[in-house]
Every structure is written in C-alpha cells, then in structure tokens.
Amino acid sequence: MDNKTKLRTFLEQLLADYGVDASFGDDDLLVSSGLLDSQAVLQMVVFLENEFGVDLAERGFDQNDFDSLTSMLALINQRG
Amino acid sequence: METIEQDPKYNLAYAVHRHSLSDPARLAIACEGRELSYGALADRAQRIAATLTGKTDWQDAKDCLPRVGILASRSIDACAGLLGTSWAGGTYIPIGLKSPEDRLLTILKQCDLSALICDAQGARLLTERVLAVCPSLVLLPAGAGPVCTQDGRNVEMLDCESLPEVATPFPPAAITATDLAYIIFTSGTTGPPKGVMIPAAAVRHYIEVVTELLGLESEDRALEVCELSFDFSVLDMFATWEVGASLHVLPANRVMNAVKFARESRLTVWNSVPSLVGMLNQLKALAPNALPDVRLTVFGGEPLPLAIVEAWQKAAPRSCTHNLYGPTEVTVSCLSQPVTYPFRVTPNRNVIAIGTPFPDLDAAIFTDDQHVAADGEHGELALAGVQLAAGYLDAEALTSDRFPFIDGKRWYLTGDLAFRDTSGVFHHLGRVDNQIKVMGNRVELEEIDSHLRELARAELVATVAWPVIDGSIRGLVGFVAAPELQPQQIVKGLKQRLPAYSVPSRILAIKQMPLNQNGKVDRGALIRLLEQGGDLNTSGR
C-alpha cells in the first residue's frame, strides 16, 4: 500500500468513527470545517508518528498540516 | 474608574465607552484579520443600542430589563451584540451555538426576548422552527438573510453592518445594582437548562476585583478561546476592556493552533481551561519557550493538574499563573490561588489548590447537617457575598434550595466537595454527587480519576459507579480516552495506590470521551453506554 492509500484508509475509518460521510476529496478541509475535532487530530498525530516516523516535537505542531489529505502527505514527505 | 465607584449605577459597557472617549484609536478587539478600535467598537455598540431602544417591544418591557438573545460566539459580531445590549440598558443572554434545536427552542420560549442578535454561525441555526419562536427583531451579519414573514407574524431582520448612524452619541444607560446584566444557562446534566441571573452589582464587583488581582495592564493583549455561553468569557472580555487592553479572538475551528496564534499575535495574557493546555501538550504544540511574550496566565473552569502547570512553565517561562475557581452562580470566579513555587497542591489529587476567597466574599465548608466543618474536614463548599446570582430564571423552588439562608446570611451551595486546610486555603475535591459509597466505604470518583490519569498517561479519564443494583453500587468502571491501553497494568498500579474497594473492576479504552457543552466529561453518557452494553467502541479486558 502506498502512503496515500494508507493515509486515506486511516482517515476514512476516522470519519466513519465520527459518524460522518467518509467520502472526501484530497484537498477537502476535514478539521477547520468542523468534521473532525481535536481528539481526531490527536489520533492523526499518533498515526503519523507510528506509521511514518513524523517527528512533530522537532517541527512544531500546526493545525493546517492536518486539515487535508494533501497537507498530511506533504508533512510525511518532508520528514527527516 | 473613580467616577464609577462613586456612582451606584453601572453598565458593563462603561469601560468601552470611557476608552472610546479618551483613546478612540486604541485596539479593542481583533478576530480573523479584522480589527476594531475602542472608537469603532463603541460606535457599533451604540448603533445596535439605538436600534434596540427604538422598537416598541423594548419600550414595552416591564418588571425587568428587556432581554436580548446572543446567538453568536467568538466573533466581533457577538461582542458588539452583547455590548450593544448592555449599552441600551438590557440583559444579554448568550445561547450556545452547539445547542441542539430543542434546547434552543426551550431557551427562546422561556426568555421572552425583545430581540435576537446573530453572527454568521448563529444565523445558520435560524430554521423554520426557531424563527417561529424568535422575537420580532433579529439582527444578522451582512448578507446573512432576507426579511422573513411567517405565521402572520412579522420578524424584522436587520443587517447589523448597515444600521443607521447615531446622530448624537449617547452614554451607556445606567442600570441599578439589582438589574440583571446577563443570564447564562448552565449545561444542566439533568433536567432542563437553568438560567443563572447575574445582577449588575455582582459583575461589577467581579470585574473590579479580578482586574486588580491579576494586575492587568492597558498594554496587554489577551486571548479569547471561550464560548460566550461559558461565563469565563465574561472575564476575558470585560477584564480586558476594563483596563483598555485588546482582546484577540480565536474561532472554535482554529483552537488547536492556539499556541501559534498566541505567538504570532504576540499575546501577553493567556486565559483558558487547563484541558486546552493538556490537549495542546498532547499535540506537541508546547515547544520550550513557544510563548515568550506571555506574562500572565489565568486558568479556570476546572481543576488545574500539576502536570499541566509544569508543561506550561516550559512553554511560557516568563508567565506568572493564577488558578481561579468559581461557579456560574457566583459570577465567574470567587476564589484564587497564585501558582508560585512551592506549589500549593491538594493532597492525593495532584491538582493546585483553589486558594482563598476574593475580598468581601465568604467561603465556608458545610457538613451534611449545615454546620461549618472543622479545618481538614470534607464537606460542601458554600459561598456568600455580593457576587451571588439573583437565582435561577423562573425556578423559585430550585433557587431557594441552592441559595438558602443559613444563620441569617444568604449562601450558594456549590455542590462541590472541598475542605479548608489549617492555613485557610481551600481545596477542591470534586462533586458532592461523585462522593459515593461502595460497600459502606466512602469513595470520591475524582480521586480515582487523578490516579487513572497518571497511570494511563491520558488527559481524559472518568470513573463511574456501575452497575447499581437495588440502589447499591456493585462495581466501578474506569474509562480512558486513549488509542491503546494495558488495563492489567493500570489496575495493578491502582491497587498500589488506593484501597481495594476504590479500584475499578474494569478499565475500558474509549475512542471518544463524551463531553458536555462546557467540554467536561459527561459521566451520565458513560453510564448510558454501559447500560446499552453492545457497541462500546472500546477495548478492554
């Protein structure tokens, strides 16, 4: 599974957990739109650390990095 | 300031008016790239006030001040709306934007409003059912809606961006000490929401005392991350404006970026509930010295864990910190504890003490038979003094039950379990309702929570008594909001720290902790989950 598919599968599951329609575009805003909340973002942070080794302590947290699939992919590609 | 102190009359908008005359260009409020000076904010408030007072509904209000619903939050429109209401001599009533439609309808029907003021978010909640019970005047942000007529009743919808200019500026209306400045509905875990009625004298005392206590200054730049329906917003707005400082509003959907926002806006004052800092810490947003400009931090609304204080000190090393305690019924806060080394910590809880009462207010611990408890003895915290609410809206029986006269003095019984130590400092232990008996032993659920929080290294935890069979508690269940968990390890740890009857028999991981409107854990919802049995969405042993 490539990174994008892995990430999409994770986000679809997250949205389903929140009881919202799990279909979304790569650039759709999932957090600032109110679909997902801080607890969901926390799960994203843990997922990115464990699956992709993204180190937020070094980079600093920015909500914008977690708002869409595209922005999260960019975060993964910039790691290290 | 001096002139107000001599004047028995008051208005929440006095400070904004004062600064609009002495320094009109000074920044009052900023939100999402928009900035309003004191002059501009006073102008908007006056236009709203003139519009409100011009209506016959306003002039017809009898027995009490006219009331205005504020269906708005964390926006310039929200702040201008409640200032305009105060300016006109009315009572403002925030209505939570997250309220379910039925709750919205209940509040609108109960309050007998003269007008409703919405921001863009609030305007989206004006469904057919809501409009049917709206007052005859609704103010909306630019372009939010057309004039609407229905049921043969006219609801006048006005664009609050284009209200007519005020020909002759006028000062805020003077209201008397017992007139209501605002009514805030508490989340009410059981039964219908309760409207807490706060008189002008109460909020005036609060703002004067808290401004002095915190040492706010005119050059300060303060954070606003509260919903208007949570009374911590009264501190954020009115203490900031009292001294002529500026308020920087962060909308709800940007809250995870609070640190970035505070750094980039060079904020000097941070006001929040401790759990916001807990969340930011988990998101790794609290880098060392992330907030070099913050000089003052005010925590309130919930217990302040020592772990949060330590994390915060690294992120905002220059800040001095205060822990404020108080129920909505005693006007935002009424006890304070400076958070300075060596920290005053509540034993067995690892939270900061709630401190000592504000000047001119009394605090006491009452035993079950309404006697004053000895120092160190656990009992219900009660408060007395000018900051007490007038009571609950349209609920006389409940008011006399919670605001009894004891030995000739009016008290508010908080429902909070607390004690006073031998140095006169008060410590909060949880809710009286959460003090339960398990097989004859007295157990305080929040004490279990504090150990659970440490052992599971999670912010959001809650213990509930379940099952309850024939009125007696047969077990305890601990919930932890965490992606993964080792229940056996946690139970082992709890057994080392607590008597056996206090250790939950089950520890369950839950993906999403149910929270009430004020962001506090909803224990009732957890019990309902257990009662439903099936889909707990959890893993456990």
Interface residues (C-beta under 8 A of the other chain):
Chain A: D17 Y18 V31 S32 S33 G34 S38 Q39 V41 L42 Q43 V45 V46 L56 A57 G60 F61 D62 Q63 N64 F66
Chain B: A252 N253 R254 V255 M256 N257 V259 K260 M279 L280 Q282 L283 K284 A285 A287 A290 L460 A481 P483 K511 Q512 M513 N537
